[in-house]
Amino acid sequence: MESIEVTTAAGAPASFIRGGRTWHVAPEPVRWYERTDWWTTATRMPKGEMTLMDMEVWRVQARIGHNPRTPLVTFELVLGLDRVSWSERSMDAVAA
């Protein structure tokens, strides 16, 4: 997964920087949660620490800049388990 810089509004991605370009998210991004493979990454839960087992995934349609004539492209953005870092999931970007 490629790390990206995401700006949020009310908890949802509003824009992100990918490949040196700013992409602006169109209305109605879709969010869901996926279980992480915790059994392959941790042998036991560290004492006194809380770990998250579910990762937050957003499917967004975005365009470069604010020009409404620019085509929308679909991306999946994943919020890191640290609840701060974001990455783009490896998938083929599909023109909408």
Buried (B, 14 or more C-beta within 10 A) or exposed (E): EEEBEBEBEEEBBBBBEBEEEBBBBBEEBEBEEEEBEEEEEEEEEEEEEEEBEEBBBBBBBBBBEEEEEEEBBBBBBBBBBEEEEBBBBEEEEEEE
